[in-house]
Amino acid sequence: MNPHLFVYGTLLSSACHPMGARLGREARLIGEASIEGRLYSLGRYPGLVDVVDRESRVHGEGLVLKEPLNISA
């Protein structure tokens, strides 16, 4: 299980969103991070799609979940 989480947008620690505040309680902030990907409009929130293109990066934060859930498929 991977306890690491990448967040962007309203989930950033500086965004003052209720879910970001919850992450602040349930995860430890590692720091600034980025991932190869592209954001697409899905209406109210953007969706991140993984792409293999070093020119396309989404910037956000890296976190470590304090108690990650073990969800089996």
PDB file of N, CA, C and O in Angstrom:
ATOM      1  N   MET A   1       0.839  -1.176   0.000  1.00  0.00           N
ATOM      2  CA  MET A   1       0.000   0.000   0.000  1.00  0.00           C
ATOM      3  C   MET A   1       0.889   1.246   0.000  1.00  0.00           C
ATOM      4  O   MET A   1       1.873   1.322   0.736  1.00  0.00           O
ATOM      5  N   ASN A   2       0.529   2.200  -0.824  1.00  0.00           N
ATOM      6  CA  ASN A   2       1.291   3.440  -0.938  1.00  0.00           C
ATOM      7  C   ASN A   2       0.576   4.539  -0.146  1.00  0.00           C
ATOM      8  O   ASN A   2      -0.537   4.915  -0.514  1.00  0.00           O
ATOM      9  N   PRO A   3       1.171   5.065   0.922  1.00  0.00           N
ATOM     10  CA  PRO A   3       0.524   6.089   1.721  1.00  0.00           C
ATOM     11  C   PRO A   3       0.677   7.505   1.152  1.00  0.00           C
ATOM     12  O   PRO A   3       0.144   8.459   1.719  1.00  0.00           O
ATOM     13  N   HIS A   4       1.393   7.644   0.048  1.00  0.00           N
ATOM     14  CA  HIS A   4       1.648   8.964  -0.525  1.00  0.00           C
ATOM     15  C   HIS A   4       0.461   9.434  -1.364  1.00  0.00           C
ATOM     16  O   HIS A   4      -0.197   8.642  -2.039  1.00  0.00           O
ATOM     17  N   LEU A   5       0.205  10.734  -1.307  1.00  0.00           N
ATOM     18  CA  LEU A   5      -0.914  11.326  -2.025  1.00  0.00           C
ATOM     19  C   LEU A   5      -0.466  12.643  -2.647  1.00  0.00           C
ATOM     20  O   LEU A   5       0.201  13.445  -1.993  1.00  0.00           O
ATOM     21  N   PHE A   6      -0.829  12.868  -3.910  1.00  0.00           N
ATOM     22  CA  PHE A   6      -0.563  14.123  -4.603  1.00  0.00           C
ATOM     23  C   PHE A   6      -1.881  14.878  -4.699  1.00  0.00           C
ATOM     24  O   PHE A   6      -2.893  14.312  -5.111  1.00  0.00           O
ATOM     25  N   VAL A   7      -1.874  16.154  -4.321  1.00  0.00           N
ATOM     26  CA  VAL A   7      -3.083  16.979  -4.389  1.00  0.00           C
ATOM     27  C   VAL A   7      -2.788  18.277  -5.129  1.00  0.00           C
ATOM     28  O   VAL A   7      -1.647  18.734  -5.190  1.00  0.00           O
ATOM     29  N   TYR A   8      -3.848  18.861  -5.689  1.00  0.00           N
ATOM     30  CA  TYR A   8      -3.735  20.129  -6.402  1.00  0.00           C
ATOM     31  C   TYR A   8      -5.043  20.893  -6.226  1.00  0.00           C
ATOM     32  O   TYR A   8      -6.028  20.337  -5.741  1.00  0.00           O
ATOM     33  N   GLY A   9      -5.054  22.137  -6.609  1.00  0.00           N
ATOM     34  CA  GLY A   9      -6.289  22.927  -6.591  1.00  0.00           C
ATOM     35  C   GLY A   9      -6.819  23.164  -5.191  1.00  0.00           C
ATOM     36  O   GLY A   9      -6.088  23.592  -4.298  1.00  0.00           O
ATOM     37  N   THR A  10      -8.125  22.876  -5.009  1.00  0.00           N
ATOM     38  CA  THR A  10      -8.782  23.180  -3.735  1.00  0.00           C
ATOM     39  C   THR A  10      -8.301  22.316  -2.581  1.00  0.00           C
ATOM     40  O   THR A  10      -8.612  22.611  -1.427  1.00  0.00           O
ATOM     41  N   LEU A  11      -7.547  21.253  -2.861  1.00  0.00           N
ATOM     42  CA  LEU A  11      -7.029  20.407  -1.779  1.00  0.00           C
ATOM     43  C   LEU A  11      -5.672  20.873  -1.261  1.00  0.00           C
ATOM     44  O   LEU A  11      -5.143  20.285  -0.318  1.00  0.00           O
ATOM     45  N   LEU A  12      -5.102  21.913  -1.854  1.00  0.00           N
ATOM     46  CA  LEU A  12      -3.833  22.457  -1.362  1.00  0.00           C
ATOM     47  C   LEU A  12      -4.009  22.994   0.057  1.00  0.00           C
ATOM     48  O   LEU A  12      -5.083  23.476   0.417  1.00  0.00           O
ATOM     49  N   SER A  13      -2.969  22.911   0.843  1.00  0.00           N
ATOM     50  CA  SER A  13      -3.033  23.357   2.236  1.00  0.00           C
ATOM     51  C   SER A  13      -3.373  24.842   2.360  1.00  0.00           C
ATOM     52  O   SER A  13      -3.898  25.269   3.388  1.00  0.00           O
ATOM     53  N   SER A  14      -3.084  25.619   1.341  1.00  0.00           N
ATOM     54  CA  SER A  14      -3.340  27.066   1.386  1.00  0.00           C
ATOM     55  C   SER A  14      -4.706  27.456   0.823  1.00  0.00           C
ATOM     56  O   SER A  14      -5.042  28.640   0.816  1.00  0.00           O
ATOM     57  N   ALA A  15      -5.504  26.491   0.350  1.00  0.00           N
ATOM     58  CA  ALA A  15      -6.754  26.806  -0.353  1.00  0.00           C
ATOM     59  C   ALA A  15      -7.949  27.050   0.564  1.00  0.00           C
ATOM     60  O   ALA A  15      -8.977  27.541   0.099  1.00  0.00           O
ATOM     61  N   CYS A  16      -7.846  26.724   1.843  1.00  0.00           N
ATOM     62  CA  CYS A  16      -8.933  26.952   2.806  1.00  0.00           C
ATOM     63  C   CYS A  16     -10.226  26.228   2.421  1.00  0.00           C
ATOM     64  O   CYS A  16     -11.313  26.766   2.625  1.00  0.00           O
ATOM     65  N   HIS A  17     -10.124  25.035   1.877  1.00  0.00           N
ATOM     66  CA  HIS A  17     -11.277  24.214   1.532  1.00  0.00           C
ATOM     67  C   HIS A  17     -11.482  23.193   2.653  1.00  0.00           C
ATOM     68  O   HIS A  17     -10.498  22.707   3.210  1.00  0.00           O
ATOM     69  N   PRO A  18     -12.731  22.850   3.004  1.00  0.00           N
ATOM     70  CA  PRO A  18     -12.968  21.895   4.084  1.00  0.00           C
ATOM     71  C   PRO A  18     -12.256  20.544   3.896  1.00  0.00           C
ATOM     72  O   PRO A  18     -11.771  19.966   4.869  1.00  0.00           O
ATOM     73  N   MET A  19     -12.191  20.046   2.676  1.00  0.00           N
ATOM     74  CA  MET A  19     -11.515  18.767   2.456  1.00  0.00           C
ATOM     75  C   MET A  19      -9.997  18.922   2.590  1.00  0.00           C
ATOM     76  O   MET A  19      -9.319  17.988   3.019  1.00  0.00           O
ATOM     77  N   GLY A  20      -9.463  20.077   2.232  1.00  0.00           N
ATOM     78  CA  GLY A  20      -8.048  20.344   2.456  1.00  0.00           C
ATOM     79  C   GLY A  20      -7.736  20.389   3.939  1.00  0.00           C
ATOM     80  O   GLY A  20      -6.686  19.918   4.375  1.00  0.00           O
ATOM     81  N   ALA A  21      -8.658  20.960   4.720  1.00  0.00           N
ATOM     82  CA  ALA A  21      -8.489  21.001   6.178  1.00  0.00           C
ATOM     83  C   ALA A  21      -8.511  19.585   6.755  1.00  0.00           C
ATOM     84  O   ALA A  21      -7.764  19.278   7.684  1.00  0.00           O
ATOM     85  N   ARG A  22      -9.374  18.721   6.201  1.00  0.00           N
ATOM     86  CA  ARG A  22      -9.415  17.327   6.661  1.00  0.00           C
ATOM     87  C   ARG A  22      -8.092  16.630   6.356  1.00  0.00           C
ATOM     88  O   ARG A  22      -7.565  15.896   7.193  1.00  0.00           O
ATOM     89  N   LEU A  23      -7.557  16.859   5.157  1.00  0.00           N
ATOM     90  CA  LEU A  23      -6.262  16.273   4.824  1.00  0.00           C
ATOM     91  C   LEU A  23      -5.181  16.764   5.772  1.00  0.00           C
ATOM     92  O   LEU A  23      -4.263  16.020   6.116  1.00  0.00           O
ATOM     93  N   GLY A  24      -5.291  18.018   6.194  1.00  0.00           N
ATOM     94  CA  GLY A  24      -4.328  18.569   7.148  1.00  0.00           C
ATOM     95  C   GLY A  24      -4.326  17.818   8.470  1.00  0.00           C
ATOM     96  O   GLY A  24      -3.301  17.738   9.146  1.00  0.00           O
ATOM     97  N   ARG A  25      -5.478  17.269   8.835  1.00  0.00           N
ATOM     98  CA  ARG A  25      -5.586  16.493  10.072  1.00  0.00           C
ATOM     99  C   ARG A  25      -5.167  15.034   9.876  1.00  0.00           C
ATOM    100  O   ARG A  25      -4.652  14.403  10.799  1.00  0.00           O
ATOM    101  N   GLU A  26      -5.388  14.505   8.677  1.00  0.00           N
ATOM    102  CA  GLU A  26      -5.199  13.077   8.441  1.00  0.00           C
ATOM    103  C   GLU A  26      -3.951  12.733   7.635  1.00  0.00           C
ATOM    104  O   GLU A  26      -3.713  11.567   7.319  1.00  0.00           O
ATOM    105  N   ALA A  27      -3.157  13.745   7.304  1.00  0.00           N
ATOM    106  CA  ALA A  27      -1.941  13.503   6.513  1.00  0.00           C
ATOM    107  C   ALA A  27      -0.863  14.488   6.929  1.00  0.00           C
ATOM    108  O   ALA A  27      -1.141  15.536   7.512  1.00  0.00           O
ATOM    109  N   ARG A  28       0.370  14.130   6.616  1.00  0.00           N
ATOM    110  CA  ARG A  28       1.511  15.018   6.883  1.00  0.00           C
ATOM    111  C   ARG A  28       1.981  15.594   5.558  1.00  0.00           C
ATOM    112  O   ARG A  28       2.252  14.857   4.610  1.00  0.00           O
ATOM    113  N   LEU A  29       2.076  16.912   5.499  1.00  0.00           N
ATOM    114  CA  LEU A  29       2.539  17.601   4.293  1.00  0.00           C
ATOM    115  C   LEU A  29       4.029  17.358   4.099  1.00  0.00           C
ATOM    116  O   LEU A  29       4.830  17.614   4.997  1.00  0.00           O
ATOM    117  N   ILE A  30       4.393  16.865   2.923  1.00  0.00           N
ATOM    118  CA  ILE A  30       5.806  16.681   2.585  1.00  0.00           C
ATOM    119  C   ILE A  30       6.353  17.971   1.985  1.00  0.00           C
ATOM    120  O   ILE A  30       7.448  18.411   2.335  1.00  0.00           O
ATOM    121  N   GLY A  31       5.581  18.577   1.075  1.00  0.00           N
ATOM    122  CA  GLY A  31       5.996  19.834   0.454  1.00  0.00           C
ATOM    123  C   GLY A  31       5.496  19.949  -0.970  1.00  0.00           C
ATOM    124  O   GLY A  31       4.658  19.168  -1.418  1.00  0.00           O
ATOM    125  N   GLU A  32       6.022  20.932  -1.669  1.00  0.00           N
ATOM    126  CA  GLU A  32       5.627  21.157  -3.052  1.00  0.00           C
ATOM    127  C   GLU A  32       5.985  19.946  -3.900  1.00  0.00           C
ATOM    128  O   GLU A  32       6.998  19.285  -3.671  1.00  0.00           O
ATOM    129  N   ALA A  33       5.131  19.665  -4.887  1.00  0.00           N
ATOM    130  CA  ALA A  33       5.357  18.521  -5.766  1.00  0.00           C
ATOM    131  C   ALA A  33       4.742  18.816  -7.126  1.00  0.00           C
ATOM    132  O   ALA A  33       3.922  19.723  -7.269  1.00  0.00           O
ATOM    133  N   SER A  34       5.146  18.044  -8.113  1.00  0.00           N
ATOM    134  CA  SER A  34       4.515  18.138  -9.436  1.00  0.00           C
ATOM    135  C   SER A  34       4.493  16.752 -10.047  1.00  0.00           C
ATOM    136  O   SER A  34       5.246  15.862  -9.650  1.00  0.00           O
ATOM    137  N   ILE A  35       3.612  16.590 -11.023  1.00  0.00           N
ATOM    138  CA  ILE A  35       3.440  15.311 -11.688  1.00  0.00           C
ATOM    139  C   ILE A  35       3.232  15.569 -13.175  1.00  0.00           C
ATOM    140  O   ILE A  35       2.642  16.576 -13.565  1.00  0.00           O
ATOM    141  N   GLU A  36       3.729  14.639 -14.007  1.00  0.00           N
ATOM    142  CA  GLU A  36       3.455  14.752 -15.431  1.00  0.00           C
ATOM    143  C   GLU A  36       1.972  14.507 -15.625  1.00  0.00           C
ATOM    144  O   GLU A  36       1.451  13.473 -15.208  1.00  0.00           O
ATOM    145  N   GLY A  37       1.297  15.440 -16.247  1.00  0.00           N
ATOM    146  CA  GLY A  37      -0.136  15.290 -16.456  1.00  0.00           C
ATOM    147  C   GLY A  37      -0.727  16.541 -17.048  1.00  0.00           C
ATOM    148  O   GLY A  37      -0.049  17.550 -17.241  1.00  0.00           O
ATOM    149  N   ARG A  38      -2.001  16.450 -17.328  1.00  0.00           N
ATOM    150  CA  ARG A  38      -2.744  17.552 -17.920  1.00  0.00           C
ATOM    151  C   ARG A  38      -4.097  17.640 -17.216  1.00  0.00           C
ATOM    152  O   ARG A  38      -4.716  16.619 -16.914  1.00  0.00           O
ATOM    153  N   LEU A  39      -4.553  18.872 -16.956  1.00  0.00           N
ATOM    154  CA  LEU A  39      -5.857  19.082 -16.328  1.00  0.00           C
ATOM    155  C   LEU A  39      -6.918  19.316 -17.388  1.00  0.00           C
ATOM    156  O   LEU A  39      -6.689  20.016 -18.373  1.00  0.00           O
ATOM    157  N   TYR A  40      -8.091  18.714 -17.169  1.00  0.00           N
ATOM    158  CA  TYR A  40      -9.232  18.880 -18.061  1.00  0.00           C
ATOM    159  C   TYR A  40     -10.431  19.315 -17.248  1.00  0.00           C
ATOM    160  O   TYR A  40     -10.602  18.896 -16.103  1.00  0.00           O
ATOM    161  N   SER A  41     -11.259  20.154 -17.840  1.00  0.00           N
ATOM    162  CA  SER A  41     -12.461  20.627 -17.167  1.00  0.00           C
ATOM    163  C   SER A  41     -13.499  19.505 -17.117  1.00  0.00           C
ATOM    164  O   SER A  41     -13.883  18.941 -18.141  1.00  0.00           O
ATOM    165  N   LEU A  42     -13.938  19.201 -15.898  1.00  0.00           N
ATOM    166  CA  LEU A  42     -15.002  18.222 -15.696  1.00  0.00           C
ATOM    167  C   LEU A  42     -16.217  18.896 -15.081  1.00  0.00           C
ATOM    168  O   LEU A  42     -17.038  18.250 -14.430  1.00  0.00           O
ATOM    169  N   GLY A  43     -16.320  20.190 -15.291  1.00  0.00           N
ATOM    170  CA  GLY A  43     -17.407  20.947 -14.695  1.00  0.00           C
ATOM    171  C   GLY A  43     -16.909  21.710 -13.491  1.00  0.00           C
ATOM    172  O   GLY A  43     -16.082  22.613 -13.610  1.00  0.00           O
ATOM    173  N   ARG A  44     -17.420  21.339 -12.329  1.00  0.00           N
ATOM    174  CA  ARG A  44     -17.073  22.063 -11.104  1.00  0.00           C
ATOM    175  C   ARG A  44     -15.607  21.907 -10.696  1.00  0.00           C
ATOM    176  O   ARG A  44     -15.015  22.833 -10.141  1.00  0.00           O
ATOM    177  N   TYR A  45     -15.019  20.732 -10.970  1.00  0.00           N
ATOM    178  CA  TYR A  45     -13.634  20.475 -10.593  1.00  0.00           C
ATOM    179  C   TYR A  45     -12.863  19.949 -11.798  1.00  0.00           C
ATOM    180  O   TYR A  45     -13.440  19.296 -12.667  1.00  0.00           O
ATOM    181  N   PRO A  46     -11.554  20.231 -11.856  1.00  0.00           N
ATOM    182  CA  PRO A  46     -10.755  19.679 -12.954  1.00  0.00           C
ATOM    183  C   PRO A  46     -10.361  18.239 -12.673  1.00  0.00           C
ATOM    184  O   PRO A  46     -10.310  17.809 -11.520  1.00  0.00           O
ATOM    185  N   GLY A  47     -10.086  17.504 -13.730  1.00  0.00           N
ATOM    186  CA  GLY A  47      -9.600  16.138 -13.602  1.00  0.00           C
ATOM    187  C   GLY A  47      -8.196  16.049 -14.156  1.00  0.00           C
ATOM    188  O   GLY A  47      -7.897  16.652 -15.187  1.00  0.00           O
ATOM    189  N   LEU A  48      -7.336  15.310 -13.493  1.00  0.00           N
ATOM    190  CA  LEU A  48      -5.953  15.150 -13.918  1.00  0.00           C
ATOM    191  C   LEU A  48      -5.820  13.854 -14.706  1.00  0.00           C
ATOM    192  O   LEU A  48      -6.249  12.793 -14.253  1.00  0.00           O
ATOM    193  N   VAL A  49      -5.222  13.952 -15.888  1.00  0.00           N
ATOM    194  CA  VAL A  49      -4.953  12.779 -16.713  1.00  0.00           C
ATOM    195  C   VAL A  49      -3.447  12.630 -16.814  1.00  0.00           C
ATOM    196  O   VAL A  49      -2.736  13.578 -17.148  1.00  0.00           O
ATOM    197  N   ASP A  50      -2.968  11.425 -16.521  1.00  0.00           N
ATOM    198  CA  ASP A  50      -1.546  11.105 -16.591  1.00  0.00           C
ATOM    199  C   ASP A  50      -1.112  11.104 -18.053  1.00  0.00           C
ATOM    200  O   ASP A  50      -1.730  10.438 -18.883  1.00  0.00           O
ATOM    201  N   VAL A  51      -0.064  11.838 -18.369  1.00  0.00           N
ATOM    202  CA  VAL A  51       0.497  11.852 -19.724  1.00  0.00           C
ATOM    203  C   VAL A  51       2.008  11.704 -19.633  1.00  0.00           C
ATOM    204  O   VAL A  51       2.626  12.109 -18.648  1.00  0.00           O
ATOM    205  N   VAL A  52       2.588  11.127 -20.657  1.00  0.00           N
ATOM    206  CA  VAL A  52       4.042  11.003 -20.719  1.00  0.00           C
ATOM    207  C   VAL A  52       4.539  12.147 -21.588  1.00  0.00           C
ATOM    208  O   VAL A  52       4.784  11.985 -22.784  1.00  0.00           O
ATOM    209  N   ASP A  53       4.682  13.303 -20.961  1.00  0.00           N
ATOM    210  CA  ASP A  53       5.087  14.517 -21.663  1.00  0.00           C
ATOM    211  C   ASP A  53       5.719  15.434 -20.633  1.00  0.00           C
ATOM    212  O   ASP A  53       5.014  16.046 -19.830  1.00  0.00           O
ATOM    213  N   ARG A  54       7.021  15.535 -20.647  1.00  0.00           N
ATOM    214  CA  ARG A  54       7.726  16.334 -19.637  1.00  0.00           C
ATOM    215  C   ARG A  54       7.365  17.818 -19.699  1.00  0.00           C
ATOM    216  O   ARG A  54       7.656  18.561 -18.762  1.00  0.00           O
ATOM    217  N   GLU A  55       6.741  18.254 -20.780  1.00  0.00           N
ATOM    218  CA  GLU A  55       6.333  19.653 -20.904  1.00  0.00           C
ATOM    219  C   GLU A  55       5.024  19.926 -20.160  1.00  0.00           C
ATOM    220  O   GLU A  55       4.749  21.071 -19.801  1.00  0.00           O
ATOM    221  N   SER A  56       4.217  18.891 -19.925  1.00  0.00           N
ATOM    222  CA  SER A  56       2.916  19.050 -19.276  1.00  0.00           C
ATOM    223  C   SER A  56       3.018  18.602 -17.825  1.00  0.00           C
ATOM    224  O   SER A  56       3.132  17.409 -17.543  1.00  0.00           O
ATOM    225  N   ARG A  57       2.976  19.558 -16.910  1.00  0.00           N
ATOM    226  CA  ARG A  57       3.094  19.247 -15.485  1.00  0.00           C
ATOM    227  C   ARG A  57       1.976  19.937 -14.714  1.00  0.00           C
ATOM    228  O   ARG A  57       1.565  21.051 -15.039  1.00  0.00           O
ATOM    229  N   VAL A  58       1.505  19.256 -13.700  1.00  0.00           N
ATOM    230  CA  VAL A  58       0.540  19.819 -12.768  1.00  0.00           C
ATOM    231  C   VAL A  58       1.277  19.995 -11.449  1.00  0.00           C
ATOM    232  O   VAL A  58       1.917  19.067 -10.954  1.00  0.00           O
ATOM    233  N   HIS A  59       1.183  21.175 -10.894  1.00  0.00           N
ATOM    234  CA  HIS A  59       1.894  21.499  -9.656  1.00  0.00           C
ATOM    235  C   HIS A  59       0.930  21.421  -8.480  1.00  0.00           C
ATOM    236  O   HIS A  59      -0.225  21.834  -8.577  1.00  0.00           O
ATOM    237  N   GLY A  60       1.418  20.890  -7.379  1.00  0.00           N
ATOM    238  CA  GLY A  60       0.595  20.739  -6.194  1.00  0.00           C
ATOM    239  C   GLY A  60       1.459  20.458  -4.982  1.00  0.00           C
ATOM    240  O   GLY A  60       2.538  21.028  -4.823  1.00  0.00           O
ATOM    241  N   GLU A  61       0.963  19.561  -4.121  1.00  0.00           N
ATOM    242  CA  GLU A  61       1.676  19.203  -2.895  1.00  0.00           C
ATOM    243  C   GLU A  61       1.699  17.686  -2.720  1.00  0.00           C
ATOM    244  O   GLU A  61       0.805  16.975  -3.180  1.00  0.00           O
ATOM    245  N   GLY A  62       2.730  17.216  -2.051  1.00  0.00           N
ATOM    246  CA  GLY A  62       2.824  15.806  -1.686  1.00  0.00           C
ATOM    247  C   GLY A  62       2.495  15.639  -0.215  1.00  0.00           C
ATOM    248  O   GLY A  62       2.913  16.442   0.619  1.00  0.00           O
ATOM    249  N   LEU A  63       1.743  14.590   0.101  1.00  0.00           N
ATOM    250  CA  LEU A  63       1.349  14.285   1.468  1.00  0.00           C
ATOM    251  C   LEU A  63       1.614  12.821   1.764  1.00  0.00           C
ATOM    252  O   LEU A  63       1.737  12.008   0.847  1.00  0.00           O
ATOM    253  N   VAL A  64       1.701  12.486   3.033  1.00  0.00           N
ATOM    254  CA  VAL A  64       1.754  11.096   3.489  1.00  0.00           C
ATOM    255  C   VAL A  64       0.565  10.899   4.411  1.00  0.00           C
ATOM    256  O   VAL A  64       0.442  11.591   5.423  1.00  0.00           O
ATOM    257  N   LEU A  65      -0.310   9.963   4.073  1.00  0.00           N
ATOM    258  CA  LEU A  65      -1.482   9.680   4.906  1.00  0.00           C
ATOM    259  C   LEU A  65      -1.040   9.027   6.211  1.00  0.00           C
ATOM    260  O   LEU A  65      -0.219   8.110   6.205  1.00  0.00           O
ATOM    261  N   LYS A  66      -1.584   9.501   7.324  1.00  0.00           N
ATOM    262  CA  LYS A  66      -1.227   8.966   8.633  1.00  0.00           C
ATOM    263  C   LYS A  66      -1.759   7.549   8.827  1.00  0.00           C
ATOM    264  O   LYS A  66      -1.065   6.705   9.393  1.00  0.00           O
ATOM    265  N   GLU A  67      -2.979   7.276   8.368  1.00  0.00           N
ATOM    266  CA  GLU A  67      -3.586   5.952   8.497  1.00  0.00           C
ATOM    267  C   GLU A  67      -4.270   5.594   7.180  1.00  0.00           C
ATOM    268  O   GLU A  67      -5.493   5.691   7.071  1.00  0.00           O
ATOM    269  N   PRO A  68      -3.491   5.181   6.177  1.00  0.00           N
ATOM    270  CA  PRO A  68      -4.113   4.849   4.888  1.00  0.00           C
ATOM    271  C   PRO A  68      -5.008   3.625   5.011  1.00  0.00           C
ATOM    272  O   PRO A  68      -4.718   2.698   5.767  1.00  0.00           O
ATOM    273  N   LEU A  69      -6.097   3.641   4.257  1.00  0.00           N
ATOM    274  CA  LEU A  69      -7.019   2.507   4.239  1.00  0.00           C
ATOM    275  C   LEU A  69      -6.482   1.436   3.313  1.00  0.00           C
ATOM    276  O   LEU A  69      -5.906   1.743   2.269  1.00  0.00           O
ATOM    277  N   ASN A  70      -6.665   0.203   3.683  1.00  0.00           N
ATOM    278  CA  ASN A  70      -6.273  -0.912   2.822  1.00  0.00           C
ATOM    279  C   ASN A  70      -7.542  -1.421   2.148  1.00  0.00           C
ATOM    280  O   ASN A  70      -8.280  -2.220   2.726  1.00  0.00           O
ATOM    281  N   ILE A  71      -7.792  -0.960   0.929  1.00  0.00           N
ATOM    282  CA  ILE A  71      -8.991  -1.321   0.197  1.00  0.00           C
ATOM    283  C   ILE A  71      -8.614  -2.366  -0.844  1.00  0.00           C
ATOM    284  O   ILE A  71      -7.816  -2.098  -1.743  1.00  0.00           O
ATOM    285  N   SER A  72      -9.184  -3.545  -0.720  1.00  0.00           N
ATOM    286  CA  SER A  72      -8.933  -4.613  -1.679  1.00  0.00           C
ATOM    287  C   SER A  72     -10.023  -4.599  -2.738  1.00  0.00           C
ATOM    288  O   SER A  72     -11.199  -4.390  -2.441  1.00  0.00           O
ATOM    289  N   ALA A  73      -9.604  -4.827  -3.988  1.00  0.00           N
ATOM    290  CA  ALA A  73     -10.579  -4.833  -5.098  1.00  0.00           C
ATOM    291  C   ALA A  73     -11.387  -6.107  -5.087  1.00  0.00           C
ATOM    292  O   ALA A  73     -12.254  -6.296  -5.939  1.00  0.00           O
TER     293      ALA A  73
END
